[in-house]
């Protein structure tokens, strides 16, 4: 019964329901580009990478996705409800970070139920919806308005030439007339004798030479175009943007990784140039302090050499006396045991003497 009900719900939602997350993610990327997140957000830290079209759609690296999600949400919050909202750090409590983001999200007055546990994953439809809501509010805050798309006009492939159209039309009409006349002549020649078939057709040669001359005129007229150069350049500038191929950045593309490595290397070299003087000063100070410590150590060794030798002899004598004390204490223990045994024997002997004296007294 559970399987049937699950199939029924899946059919009701439709086969395209599982791909709606990708559509929401695509909308989010377009809004982020309108907010210039490439230059305003990605440059805040070297750990930020350009988002792909399916970055928040699937769970790939939960820690990284949660970090990017929370920092991107904080950046959007700063543009909408709270300009002093602090971006979370990597080691902050996830529950506290999510609660702060939800508190700012509730200020947008959106009627929707969100699960903090799903937001802590850092991916999924709810994370994308939260970012979309903040992005819409940010666009509204900068007074951005959506407008209908303006489609480019279809460019005509016809080139106006001086007299070319009229010449071509006239040539086509003459060709049609020649075809009709040739058909009539063929019907007449079929009825004539075979000897007349060898007669030279002067009219046909004249018509063919005329047709060739008109075609050459047509070609020359096409070459003598009177199109304005400025109009042609304007048309080229208008069509050029639609012919450009835009390659969107992808974090998994090796080209973008090489570019990131180059940027990181330049940043490291720039930082090293700035820190090199302070590092050299620190190294020199450490060397001077090491020399001072070594000098004081030698001085203390020379001054305390006699006391150290006395300490060693006293320590050796103390060890010898401790050994003697152990030996003496062990002998005392043995003698104490012997004393106890002798005391027991004396007591036993006294008891026997007393018993004998009592027996003698009773017998007397």
C-alpha distance (Angstrom), angle and dihedral (degrees) to the residues before:
residue distance angle dihedral
X1 . . .
X2 3.83 . .
X3 3.80 92.1 .
X4 3.80 92.5 50.1
X5 3.79 92.6 49.5
X6 3.81 90.2 48.5
X7 3.81 91.1 51.8
X8 3.78 90.0 48.6
X9 3.81 92.4 53.0
X10 3.79 90.7 47.8
X11 3.80 91.5 52.1
X12 3.80 91.4 47.9
X13 3.81 92.1 52.0
X14 3.79 91.6 50.1
X15 3.78 132.0 -127.9
X16 3.80 92.2 -86.9
X17 3.80 95.1 58.2
X18 3.80 92.7 89.4
X19 3.83 90.4 56.6
X20 3.81 95.6 51.6
X21 3.81 89.5 89.7
X22 3.80 90.0 62.8
X23 3.83 90.3 51.8
X24 3.81 91.3 50.8
X25 3.80 90.0 48.7
X26 3.81 90.7 50.8
X27 3.82 90.0 51.8
X28 3.81 89.9 49.3
X29 3.81 92.1 53.6
X30 3.81 91.5 50.7
X31 3.82 90.8 51.2
X32 3.80 92.1 47.4
X33 3.80 89.9 52.1
X34 3.79 89.5 52.4
X35 3.81 87.4 53.0
X36 3.84 90.0 50.9
X37 3.79 94.2 -121.3
X38 3.82 89.2 163.4
X39 3.80 92.1 69.6
X40 3.82 100.9 23.4
X41 3.82 103.8 40.8
X42 3.81 109.8 21.2
X43 3.79 91.4 52.5
X44 3.83 93.1 58.1
X45 3.82 92.6 79.8
X46 3.78 137.6 9.9
X47 3.82 89.8 -131.1
X48 3.83 91.8 66.3
X49 3.81 114.1 97.0
X50 3.82 131.0 -171.7
X51 3.80 111.3 -88.7
X52 3.78 120.2 -117.0
X53 3.81 123.9 -142.0
X54 3.82 91.6 -99.3
X55 3.82 100.8 34.4
X56 3.83 97.6 118.3
X57 3.83 95.1 26.7
X58 3.80 96.7 79.6
X59 3.79 134.5 32.3
X60 3.81 107.7 -112.5
X61 3.82 108.0 140.4
X62 3.80 109.7 7.5
X63 3.81 95.9 -168.6
X64 3.79 95.2 49.4
X65 3.82 93.6 41.9
X66 3.82 92.0 50.2
X67 3.81 91.0 49.2
X68 3.83 92.9 49.7
X69 3.83 92.0 43.0
X70 3.81 94.6 51.9
X71 3.81 94.7 43.7
X72 3.82 92.5 46.3
X73 3.81 89.9 48.7
X74 3.82 89.9 49.1
X75 3.82 90.3 50.8
X76 3.82 90.8 51.3
X77 3.83 91.2 46.1
X78 3.80 89.1 55.1
X79 3.81 87.6 56.5
X80 3.83 94.8 47.6
X81 3.81 124.4 24.7
X82 3.81 108.0 -0.3
X83 3.79 122.1 26.8
X84 3.84 90.9 -175.1
X85 3.80 94.5 54.7
X86 3.80 108.3 133.0
X87 3.78 120.6 -132.5
X88 3.83 112.2 -119.6
X89 3.76 121.5 -110.5
X90 3.79 125.3 -128.0
X91 3.82 94.6 -105.9
X92 3.83 98.3 44.1
X93 3.79 121.8 121.6
X94 3.85 107.8 -87.7
X95 3.81 92.6 -146.7
X96 3.80 92.3 54.1
X97 3.81 92.0 46.2
X98 3.83 92.8 50.6
X99 3.80 92.1 46.5
X100 3.82 91.1 52.8
X101 3.82 91.4 49.5
X102 3.82 92.3 47.9
X103 3.79 90.4 49.1
X104 3.81 89.9 56.6
X105 3.82 90.9 42.4
X106 3.83 91.6 56.0
X107 3.81 88.7 58.9
X108 3.82 87.9 69.2
X109 3.85 90.4 67.4
X110 3.80 95.0 -129.7
X111 3.81 116.3 160.7
X112 3.79 103.2 -137.3
X113 3.79 137.1 114.5
X114 3.79 116.2 -122.8
X115 3.78 127.8 -171.1
X116 3.83 115.1 -141.3
X117 3.81 89.4 -153.1
X118 3.82 91.5 59.5
X119 3.79 91.0 47.6
X120 3.81 91.1 52.3
X121 3.80 88.6 62.2
X122 3.81 88.8 67.8
X123 3.82 95.1 -137.8
X124 3.77 140.2 62.6
X125 3.78 139.1 73.8
X126 3.82 96.1 -58.9
X127 3.81 92.9 54.2
X128 3.81 90.3 50.1
X129 3.83 91.3 47.6
X130 3.81 91.4 52.2
X131 3.81 91.6 50.8
X132 3.82 91.0 45.2
X133 3.81 90.2 53.0
X134 3.79 92.4 50.7
X135 3.82 90.8 45.2
X136 3.82 91.6 52.0
X137 3.80 89.9 50.1
X138 3.81 91.0 48.5
X139 3.82 91.7 51.2
X140 3.78 89.6 48.1
X141 3.79 89.9 49.2
X142 3.82 91.6 56.7
X143 3.84 88.5 45.8
X144 3.78 94.3 -115.1
X145 3.81 114.1 170.1
X146 3.76 127.6 -161.9
X147 3.80 115.3 -129.8
X148 3.75 134.6 -171.3
X149 3.80 114.4 -87.7
X150 3.79 118.4 -100.0
X151 3.78 110.1 -138.0
X152 3.83 118.1 -152.0
X153 3.78 116.8 -113.0
X154 3.78 116.4 -106.0
X155 3.78 110.1 -102.3
X156 3.75 115.3 -126.3
X157 3.76 117.6 -127.7
X158 3.79 93.6 -152.5
X159 3.80 117.6 107.8
X160 3.75 116.6 -157.0
X161 3.80 112.6 -131.8
X162 3.77 134.2 -176.7
X163 3.80 105.9 -89.7
X164 3.81 94.0 -26.3
X165 3.79 96.3 121.1
X166 3.79 94.8 51.1
X167 3.83 93.4 46.0
X168 3.82 92.5 49.5
X169 3.81 91.9 48.7
X170 3.79 91.5 48.9
X171 3.80 91.3 48.2
X172 3.81 91.4 51.6
X173 3.81 91.5 50.4
X174 3.81 92.1 49.8
X175 3.81 91.1 48.9
X176 3.80 90.7 53.4
X177 3.81 90.7 49.3
X178 3.79 91.2 48.7
X179 3.79 91.5 51.4
X180 3.81 90.8 52.4
X181 3.81 92.3 47.0
X182 3.80 91.7 48.1
X183 3.78 90.4 52.7
X184 3.83 90.3 52.6
X185 3.80 91.4 47.7
X186 3.79 91.5 49.7
X187 3.79 90.0 54.8
X188 3.81 90.3 51.2
X189 3.80 94.9 45.9
X190 3.77 91.9 52.6
X191 3.82 89.1 64.5
X192 3.84 94.6 48.1
X193 3.79 126.3 85.3
X194 3.81 122.9 -87.4
X195 3.81 91.2 -110.8
X196 3.80 92.1 65.3
X197 3.85 90.2 56.4
X198 3.83 89.3 73.8
X199 3.83 93.4 58.7
X200 3.85 113.9 113.0
X201 3.85 113.6 -110.6
X202 3.82 102.7 -135.7
X203 3.80 93.9 173.3
X204 3.84 91.5 55.8
X205 3.81 91.6 51.4
X206 3.78 90.2 49.8
X207 3.80 92.5 50.9
X208 3.84 92.9 47.6
X209 3.82 92.3 49.8
X210 3.80 89.5 49.2
X211 3.82 91.0 50.5
X212 3.82 92.1 50.2
X213 3.79 90.9 49.7
X214 3.83 91.9 51.5
X215 3.82 91.8 48.4
X216 3.82 89.6 52.7
X217 3.80 88.9 50.6
X218 3.81 89.4 51.8
X219 3.81 92.2 52.9
X220 3.80 91.9 48.1
X221 3.79 91.3 49.0
X222 3.82 90.4 53.6
X223 3.81 90.4 52.3
X224 3.82 91.1 51.3
X225 3.82 94.8 65.6
X226 3.80 118.2 170.8
X227 3.83 96.7 -159.8
X228 3.79 113.3 145.2
X229 3.83 113.1 -110.7
X230 3.82 94.2 -142.2
X231 3.80 92.0 51.1
X232 3.79 89.5 50.0
X233 3.84 92.1 51.2
X234 3.81 91.5 48.0
X235 3.78 90.3 51.5
X236 3.82 90.8 49.8
X237 3.82 91.0 50.4
X238 3.80 90.4 49.2
X239 3.81 94.7 50.5
X240 3.83 98.1 39.2
X241 3.87 97.3 78.8
X242 3.79 91.4 55.5
X243 3.82 90.3 52.6
X244 3.80 95.8 53.6
X245 3.80 117.9 104.7
X246 3.81 111.8 -136.2
X247 3.81 114.6 -156.6
X248 3.78 110.7 -158.7
X249 3.83 115.6 -141.6
X250 3.78 116.7 -105.1
X251 3.80 124.1 -168.4
X252 3.80 90.5 -141.9
X253 3.80 94.1 53.1
X254 3.80 113.1 105.8
X255 3.79 91.3 -142.0
X256 3.79 92.6 59.8
X257 3.79 90.1 46.1
X258 3.81 91.7 53.0
X259 3.79 88.9 49.2
X260 3.80 90.5 50.5
X261 3.81 90.8 49.1
X262 3.80 89.4 52.0
X263 3.80 91.3 49.8
X264 3.82 91.9 47.7
X265 3.79 90.9 49.4
X266 3.79 92.1 51.4
X267 3.81 90.3 48.5
X268 3.82 91.4 50.3
X269 3.80 92.3 48.4
X270 3.80 91.2 47.9
X271 3.82 91.7 48.6
X272 3.81 91.4 46.3
X273 3.80 91.5 53.5
X274 3.79 89.5 52.9
X275 3.82 95.2 45.1
X276 3.81 98.1 40.0
X277 3.86 96.3 88.2
X278 3.81 92.8 49.1
X279 3.81 90.8 46.5
X280 3.81 91.1 51.6
X281 3.82 90.5 50.0
X282 3.79 90.6 49.6
X283 3.82 91.4 50.4
X284 3.81 91.7 50.3
X285 3.80 92.2 48.6
X286 3.80 91.3 49.6
X287 3.82 91.2 50.8
X288 3.82 91.6 49.9
X289 3.80 91.7 48.8
X290 3.80 90.7 48.9
X291 3.81 90.4 53.0
X292 3.80 91.1 49.7
X293 3.79 91.8 49.5
X294 3.80 91.5 49.5
X295 3.81 91.5 49.4
X296 3.82 92.3 50.0
X297 3.79 90.3 47.5
X298 3.81 91.4 54.2
X299 3.80 90.7 46.8
X300 3.79 92.7 51.3
X301 3.80 91.4 47.6
X302 3.81 91.5 52.3
X303 3.82 93.9 46.0
X304 3.80 96.9 43.9
X305 3.80 97.5 39.7
X306 3.84 93.1 102.9
X307 3.77 93.5 45.8
X308 3.78 90.5 48.0
X309 3.82 91.2 53.2
X310 3.82 90.4 49.3
X311 3.77 89.2 48.6
X312 3.80 90.7 52.3
X313 3.85 93.2 50.2
X314 3.80 91.5 46.4
X315 3.77 89.8 48.7
X316 3.82 91.2 50.7
X317 3.82 92.3 48.3
X318 3.77 90.3 48.4
X319 3.78 89.9 53.3
X320 3.83 91.0 50.7
X321 3.81 92.4 49.7
X322 3.79 90.6 48.6
X323 3.81 89.5 54.4
X324 3.82 90.9 49.5
X325 3.79 90.1 47.9
X326 3.79 90.8 52.4
X327 3.81 90.8 50.3
X328 3.80 92.0 47.0
X329 3.77 93.0 46.1
X330 3.79 90.4 50.2
X331 3.88 89.9 51.7
X332 3.78 91.1 49.5
X333 3.78 90.6 52.8
X334 3.81 91.0 52.4
X335 3.81 92.1 48.6
X336 3.80 90.7 46.8
X337 3.81 89.4 55.4
X338 3.82 90.3 49.3
X339 3.79 90.0 48.9
X340 3.76 91.7 51.3
X341 3.80 91.5 50.0
X342 3.83 91.8 48.7
X343 3.79 90.5 47.6
X344 3.80 89.6 53.0
X345 3.82 90.8 50.3
X346 3.82 91.6 49.7
X347 3.77 91.7 49.8
X348 3.79 91.0 48.7
X349 3.84 91.0 49.5
X350 3.81 91.4 49.4
X351 3.78 90.2 51.0
X352 3.80 91.6 51.2
X353 3.84 91.5 49.4
X354 3.77 91.1 50.4
X355 3.79 91.5 50.2
X356 3.80 91.2 49.7
X357 3.79 92.5 48.3
X358 3.77 90.7 51.7
X359 3.78 91.6 49.7
X360 3.81 91.2 50.3
X361 3.78 91.1 48.8
X362 3.78 92.1 51.2
X363 3.83 91.5 48.8
X364 3.81 94.2 50.6
